[in-house]
Amino acid sequence: MTIRRPTSQDLQRLAEANNFDITDAEMQAFEAMIPGLFQSYDALAQMPEERAPLRYPSRDAGTRPTPAQDPYNAILRRCLLQGATGGKLAGKRIGLKNNICVAGFPMTCASKVLEDYIPDSDATIVTRMLDEGAEINAILNLDNFAFSGAGDTSAFGPTLNPHNTAHLAGGSSGGSAAALFYDDIDITIGGDQGGSIRIPASFCGVVGHKPTHGLVPYTGIVGIDNTFDHAGPMARTVYDAALLLEVIAGKDPLDPRQSDAPVQPYTAALNGDASGLRVGVLTQGFGLPESDLAVDYRVRRALPLLAELGATVTDVSIPWHARATGIVWGLMAEGATALLQSSGTGRHFEGLYNPGLAHALGQGRRAQANDFPPTVKLVLLIGSYMTERYNSRMYAKAQNMRRQLRAAYDEALTQFDVLAMPTTPMTAHRNDANGNPHAVLSHGWDMLANTAPFDMTGHPAISIPCGKTAEGLPVGLMLVGRPFDDATVLRAAHAFEQSADWQTI
């Protein structure tokens, strides 16, 4: 492969884009230097990529199920990839959100922009699951490039709520929640940058655990910003979520998001006992402008059950929680824009890069940007504007301010073991946007107030079902813990889950 040399016209165009002029003398010097400099790029292009051989080469990428086989539109492909013959996940059938690389399986991020991309290697968590005996049998739907919490922006159509198909499953990991209502899928993997594990878990009435940031390696997964990318388990039970976390957690030297990743025996912590746990009920998580009173009511009704199991339950005020939105958007818009404009590679970290994905995303973004949904377009516009007009000052400030937000939660967590609040302030949205851009945008991000702050701070957080509204739609209870103390969060959630009374709330 020979790298194409830039022409003088290319140089003039690029100079204009970078806000400087090129003099005649400079142009002559540049044109003289470029041939020699680009010989280095030619040499780089000729270097063979080193890839570890696939441990499990026998794999069937499968096909998309019919609507009759998948009434919730949760599954993009029925597939088959079997791991070791034994291990912690032996007999467990796993579904993967379609932003996770599996060699030989199309990975689209539910977007036409990536419709032809097929990875050539497995994400780290995929290898870890296979090594422990998992069978991967489904690739799951999500919101287009994971940029919505509603569940209706996928290029393959909306994911529907199993409790009422007139409503949405939530997003962006909607397929990972709805697929748990099929008998042959035991556990799924979701991703979370603003709540995308916990939102669909809340809307669909399943368990969704966002691990501490950096606990689960994100290598081989399409993200938004290294500083708040999370992947984690979704399941019917807290035990299954804890089991999968035991397998996928831990240090991966190829992931720049991890400085340290201390693991715990998560399933061993699940004793059904809440004795001694101190639960702080976050007052700022209730009574939001977008809150459904029925949701607040059922979460408040659920909390005494933890007290009956031996926990102390006390209100706590953390004013910073109500101020987190500026930090969330200050990070999200410019972080996502920078990643997309760099073709998904990011910069300035040592770890595993994905050249094939960079090429596919770069080509697709230039040729098919009109296929982005309104959510992605608006984030790119805002991120580009803030970078251009304010020179990334707001992104830099948000990165600094997140430390104060984190410290506010950490201070409360010296008095409490977990914080409690509604996962989402409302139940699942109706599937009635019909492609209207304003409707898609307004209900795509209106449920983030309680979930997104903990992506920015990295605290572990779980959503567990705690009842239904009179309309039969699930309500989620969120529990948040100290960094890398995921075991206590899971213990509290499991104790609540084991209470015989919670389903009658």
N, C-alpha and C positions, 0 to 999 in steps of 0.2 A: 504494500500500500504506500503510495506517494501522497504526501499532504499537499493540497492545492495552495499555491503561493498567492498572497493577496496582491491585487492589482493596484495601480495608483488611484483608480476610482474607489476601490475598497478603502484605501487609506484615507482619502478625503472624506468619505462617508463616516468612517469611524472617528475621525478627528472632530467632525461636526457633532457627532453624538456625545463626544467627551469634552465639548466646549472649548476647543482650541483650534488654531489655524496652523497650517503647514506652509512654511516658506519654500520657495523654489530650491534653496540650498539644502534645507532639511529633507525635502522629497528626494533629491538626488542621493543624499546620504542614506536615507532609509532604503531606497531601492537597491543600493549597492550592498547593504548589510543583510537584507532579507534572505537572499539565496543561501548564504552560509548558515544563518541562524536556523533556517527551516530544514537543513540537513539533519539537525538534531531531532526535529519532530519526525522526520522520515525514519531515523534509527529507532525512536521510541515506538513508532507504529509497527515496525518489524519485530519487536520483541514479543515472544510468545507469552500469552497469559498463562499463569500457573493456577490451575484449579484442582482442588482435591477431588478424587473420584467419588462418585455418588455411592454411599454405603448401601443404598437400597435402589438399585437400578431398575428393577421390575416395577413399572408404574403405568397406569392406564388413565389418561387425562379425561376420558369419558365424554359425555354430551350433556346438553342442557335438558332438564326434565320438562315434560309437558305441563301446562297449567293444571291439568287434572292430577298429575303426580305431585305438584307443588302449588297448592292453592294459595299460599301466602306470598308467592314469588320471592322466597327466601334463598333459593339455591340457583347459582349460575351454572354449576356443573356437578353432576354425579360422577365421581371418580373412584379410583382405587389405588392406594399406596399403603402397603403393609410394612410394618416395621419388624423389630425383633420378635422372637417367638415367646418371650417372657419379659416381665418387668412391671413397674408400678401401674402402667396403663394397659396391660394385657387385657384384651377384650373390650377396650374402650374405643368407640368410634367418634372421630373428631371432625368437626367442620371448621374451615379456615376462612376468615374474611379475605376478600379478594384484593387486598393490598399487601399480601404476604407471598413472598417468592417461593414457588415450588418448581423445581427443574422440570421442564417439559409440559407444564400446565399454563395455559394463557393467564396472564395477570393484567387485568384491565383497569383496576381502581373504579370499576363500573362507569367507565368513560370511553367514548368513541376515540378520544385522543390517543389511547393506548391499546386499541382493539387488536393490533397485530403483535403485541409484545409477548414473548415466551421466555421466561428466565432460564438460565443455564446452571443455576445452583440453588440450593435450598437455604431458606432463612435458618439462622441458628436454632430458633425454637422448634422448627420443624424437625431438624436432626435430633434434638433432645427428646422430642415426643416419640419419634420412631425408635430411638435407642431403648426406650422404656416400653416398647410393645404396642404402641398406638397404631390404629388403622385410620388413615385419613380418607374419608369417603364423600366429602362435599366441599365445594368452593362456594362461598356465600356472598350474597348481594350486600351492597352498601350504598350510601349516598355518594354521588359523583365526586371523586377525589376526597371524600370524607369531609366535605365542607358544609354539612347541614346536620341538625339534630332531629329533623322531622321524619325522614325516611322516604322522601318522594322525588329525589333528584337523580337517581340512577338512570343511566342510559338504557337499562334493561327494564325499567318500570319500577313503580313504588313497591316497597315491601309492606305487606298488609298485616294488621294486628290480629293475632289468632283469637283474641277474645271477641272481636267485632271487626269484620273485614271492611266496614265502612270507615274504619280508623286506620292510622298508620302505625307501623311498628316502632317508629323512632329511629334515630340515627346517631352517628353515621353507621354504627354496627347493627343495623336493623335485621339483616339476614342472620347474624349470629344469635340474636334473641329469638326470632320467629322460628328458626330451624330447630330449636329445642322442643318444639311441639310435634316433631316427627319422631316416631319411636326408634328409628334406626340411627339417630344422631344423639350421642350421650353428652358431649361437652363441646364448646366452641371457643374460638379465640376472637376477641375484639380488639380494637385500638381506641385510644382515648387521648385527645388533645384539648377538648373543651367539655367532655362528658360523654363521649361517644360509646363507652361501655355501659356506663350507669344510666344514661337516658333511655336507651331501648330496654334495658333490664327493668327500669321503673315502668315504662309504658306497657311492657309485655308480661310483667309479673314473674320475672326470673331473677337469678342471682348474677350480679356482675361485679367483679372486683378489679379496681384500678390499683395495681401494685404501687409501692413507693417508686418514684422516678429513679431509674437506673437499676432497679432490682432485676427486671427481666430484660435481657438483651433485645435490642430492636434491629439488630443486624439483618439485612435482607428484607426489611419491611419499608414500604413507602411512607414517609412521614411528612410533617409540616415544619417542625423546628426541633432541632436536637435537644433544646433545653426543656421541652415539655411533651415530647413523644412518649407515649406509654402503650404497651400491649399487655393484655391480661385475659384471664379465664372468664367464661360465662357458662352457667350450668343451671340445672334444675335444683341442685342442692348446694349448700355451703361446703359440704364434705368434698364433692366432686371439684368444686372450684379450688379448694385447698390442695387437693391431690394434684391437680394439674399445675398449680403454682409450684409445688415441690419439685416438679420435673423441669419446668422452664426457667426457674429463677437461678441466679448465680452469675458470676463474672464471665464475660466473654472479652478477651483482649482486643477483639476486632471492633468493639462498639465504643465510640468516643463518649457516649452518654454516661458511661459507668466509670466512676472513680473508685468506688468500692461497692460491693453487693453482698453484704452479710446475709446469709439465709438462716431460716429457722425451721424446725420440724412442724410444719403448719397443721397437718392432720392430727398430730399428737396433742395440739392445743385444744382440740374440739371435744370438750368433756360435757357439753350440755349444761354447764354450770356458770352462772353469772356472779357468783358470790364474790364480794369484794371489789367488783368492777365499779368504777366511778364514771357515770355518764353525764356529760354536760350537754344540755339541750340548748342549741345555739339560737337565741331569740331573733337574731337578724335573718335567720333562714325561714322565718314564717312571716305572713302578712305582707308579702311583696305586692307591688302594683299588679303583677300578673298572676298572683296566687288564686287558686280555686279554694274557697273556704272548706269544701268537702275534703280536699287533700290535707290541708292543715289539721282539720278535725281528726282524720283517721290516724295521722302520724302521732298527734297528741294522745289519742286513745291507745295507741300501741305501746307507748313508752312505759306506762305502769307495769306492763308485763315483765319488763326487765327488772323492775323493782321487786316484783313477786318472785323472781328467780335469784334474788340476793344482791342485785346491784343497787347503788344509790343513784338517784336520778334528780338532777338539779339544773335549773336554768343558768345559763351563762351568757353574758353579753361580750361580743367581740366587734366593736364598731368598724374595724378595718374590713370586715367581711362585706359590708354595704358599700365600701369604696373600691372594691376590687375590679369593677368593670373597666375602669380606665387602664389598669395594668394589663388586663386580659386582652383588650383590643390593641393596646400599644405594642404588645408582643406578637399577637396573632397575625395582624395584617401585614406588617413588614417582614416578619419571620417567614410566613407562607410565601409572600411575593419573592423574597430573595431565593428561597428554595426552588420555586417554579422557574424563575428566570435563570437559574443556574442548572436547569434541566434535571433537577432532583438530586444534584450531587452535594450542594453546600460547598463549603470551603474550610480550609485552615484546621483540619483535624487529621490525626493519624488513625487509620482504621480501614475497614473494608469498604471500598467504593464499588459501584456497579456500572461499568462502562456501557453495557448493553441497554440498561434502563435509561441512562443519560442520553444515549443516541435516540432511542425510541421516543422518549418524552420530548426531547429537543425538536425532533422532526415533527412530531404530532402537534406540539404547541405552536409551531410556526405555520403549519399547513391547515390545522383544524381548530384553531382557537375559537371559532364561532360555535364549536360543539361544547364548549364549557357552559355549565349552567349559570344562571344569574348569581348564585352565591360565590362561585369562583371568580367570575368577572368583577363583581363589586369588590371583593377582597384584593384582587390584583390592581384595580383602579385606586383604591384607598392606599394600599401599601406603596404603590409607585408614586402617588402624589406626596405622601408623607416623607418618603425618601428623597424625592426631588426638591420639595418645597422647604422641608425642615431638616434635611441632611441627616436623617436617621436619629436626630436628637431625641425624639419621643420614644423610639425603640430603646435607645441607650438608657433613658430615664426609667422606662418601665422595667428594664432588667435590674436596675439598681433598687427600684421601689419594691420589687417582689421580695427582697430580703426583709423589709419591714413587715410586709404582709405575712410572710412565713414566721417571723418572730412573734407576731401577735397570736397566731394559732399555737405556736410552740409554748408560749407563756401560759395559755389556757390549758394546754396539755400537760403542764406540770401539776395541775390540780385535778385533771380528769384523765382517764385512760382512753376514752373515745368521746367524740363530739357527735351529736345526733341532730338531724333535721330532715325535712322532706328532700328526696333526691331531686325531683322536678316539682315546680310549683303548680303544675296542672297534670291532668291525665293526657292520654294520647290524642293527638290532633286528628280531626276528620280528614279523610282523603278527598278534599274538595278544592285544592288549589288549581287543578286543571291546567297547569303550566303558566298560570298568570304570574308574571315576575314579582309583583308586589306581594302577592300571597305567599309565594315560595320563600321570599326573603323574610317576611315578617314572622312566619311561623317556623322558619328554619333555625332561628337563634333566640327565641323568646323563652327558652327553658334552661338557659345556661347559668343563672344567677348563683345557684348553690354548687353546681358541679365544676365549672371552669376555674374558680379560684384555686382549687386543690390540684389542678393540672399545673398551674403556675408555681405553686409552692412545693409540689411533689409529694405531699402527704398521701399515705394509702387511704383508699376510700372504697366502701362496698355499698351496693344497693341491694336490698332484700325486699321482697313483697311483704306488705303489712296490712293487706285488706283490699277491698274494692269499693268504688263509689256505688251509689244507687243505680247508675247506668251499667254496672258490671265491668267497669274498666279498672285495672290494677292501680294501686298506689305504692310508691317505693319509699322505704325508709333508708336514709344514708347514714352510715357510721364512718367516722374519720379518725385515724390514729396517728401515733408518732412515726416519724420516718424510720423505715426498716423494722417497725414493730407490727408487721402485717398479721402476725399470729394472734395478737390481741384483738385486732379488728375482726378477724375471722372467728375467734372464740366468742365474741359478743354476738355476732350475727348468727352463729350456730346455736347459741343458747336461746336466742329469740325464736329461731326457726323451730326448735324442738318444743317450744311451748304449744300445748294443745289448744290454746285459746285464740291464737292470733288470727286464724282464718274466720273467726266469728265477729271481728271488729267491724 
